[in-house]
Amino acid sequence: MIWNPFKKKKESAAPNEPAAKKAEKKESIEERIEREIDALPSMLKGKLKDPEVKKRFIDIAKRMEKDGVDFKSIRQMKKWMKQHEAELRAEQGGQVAKVETVVHDGPRIGRNDPCPCGSGKKYKKCCGKDL
């Protein structure tokens, strides 16, 4: 057998490990969302502290997972949302989301200032790149 450095390695799970233990290793959708919330910007993190918003977010994520949407593909998630837009609005009860004015609390970040994300790069080369 020839060694192929480009071949993907299989997960290192013991072959005689019970199926129950393998299932335990898989992270639930709630645990994944909790982990991902910490990486979100503070404005979004604040909105997800509301239990109703968080529950709705988790419910939508569970439905996406059930339909086989790959969470790493933003294109698939947008496509799913577009397909289910009317259904989601009906579930919301016809409530129109309030538009809130965003007020920046901290000091203004200049283009040449260090990026606040902690990368060590200038803001214009890091988080301000796409603005």
C-alpha positions in Angstrom: 0.0 0.0 0.0 1.4 3.4 -1.0 1.1 6.3 1.5 -1.0 9.2 0.2 -0.5 12.5 2.0 -3.6 14.0 0.4 -6.0 11.3 1.5 -8.2 12.4 4.4 -7.7 10.5 7.6 -10.6 8.8 9.3 -11.6 9.9 12.7 -9.6 8.1 15.4 -12.5 6.3 17.0 -11.9 2.9 18.5 -13.6 0.2 16.3 -14.9 -1.6 19.3 -16.3 1.5 21.0 -20.1 1.2 21.7 -22.4 3.2 19.5 -23.8 5.0 22.5 -20.4 6.6 23.3 -20.0 7.7 19.6 -23.5 9.4 19.8 -22.5 11.2 23.0 -19.5 12.8 21.3 -21.8 14.5 18.8 -22.6 18.0 20.0 -26.2 19.0 20.2 -27.5 22.0 18.3 -28.0 24.0 21.5 -24.4 23.4 22.6 -23.1 24.4 19.2 -25.2 27.6 19.2 -24.0 28.5 22.7 -20.4 28.1 21.6 -21.0 30.2 18.5 -22.8 33.0 20.4 -19.6 33.8 22.1 -17.9 34.6 18.8 -20.7 37.0 17.6 -20.4 40.8 17.8 -21.6 42.3 21.0 -24.7 43.9 19.3 -26.0 40.4 18.2 -24.9 38.8 21.5 -27.1 41.3 23.4 -30.1 40.4 21.3 -29.6 36.6 21.8 -29.7 37.1 25.6 -33.4 37.5 25.2 -34.8 34.0 25.9 -37.6 34.3 23.3 -35.2 35.4 20.5 -32.7 32.6 21.5 -35.4 30.0 21.6 -36.7 31.0 18.1 -33.1 31.0 16.8 -32.5 27.5 18.1 -35.9 26.3 16.7 -34.9 27.6 13.2 -31.5 26.0 13.5 -33.0 22.7 14.4 -35.4 22.8 11.4 -32.5 23.6 9.2 -30.5 20.7 10.5 -33.5 18.4 10.0 -33.7 19.5 6.4 -30.0 18.8 5.9 -28.7 22.3 5.6 -24.9 22.6 6.0 -24.3 25.3 8.6 -20.8 26.0 7.1 -22.4 27.1 3.8 -24.0 30.5 4.1 -25.4 30.0 0.6 -27.4 27.0 1.7 -28.7 28.8 4.8 -29.8 31.8 2.8 -31.5 29.5 0.3 -33.4 27.7 3.1 -34.4 31.0 4.7 -35.8 32.3 1.3 -37.7 29.1 0.7 -39.3 29.2 4.2 -39.7 33.0 4.5 -43.5 33.1 4.4 -43.8 30.2 6.8 -41.4 31.9 9.3 -43.2 35.2 9.1 -46.6 33.4 9.7 -45.1 31.7 12.8 -43.9 35.1 14.0 -47.5 36.2 14.2 -47.3 38.9 11.6 -45.2 41.0 13.9 -42.9 43.4 12.1 -39.5 43.6 13.6 -38.7 47.0 15.1 -36.0 49.0 13.5 -33.5 50.2 16.1 -31.0 52.9 15.6 -27.4 51.7 16.3 -25.5 53.9 18.6 -21.8 53.4 18.8 -20.8 53.6 22.5 -17.0 53.3 22.4 -14.4 55.6 20.9 -14.2 55.9 17.1 -11.8 53.5 15.5 -9.6 55.1 12.8 -8.4 53.2 9.7 -4.8 53.1 10.9 -5.6 52.2 14.5 -5.0 48.6 15.7 -8.0 46.4 15.2 -10.1 45.9 18.3 -10.5 42.2 17.6 -6.9 41.7 18.8 -5.3 40.4 15.6 -2.5 43.0 15.8 -3.3 44.2 12.3 -4.5 47.7 11.3 -8.2 48.1 11.3 -8.2 48.8 7.5 -6.5 45.5 6.8 -8.6 43.4 9.2 -12.2 44.0 10.2 -12.6 47.2 8.3 -11.4 45.6 5.1 -14.9 45.0 3.7 -16.4 48.3 4.7 
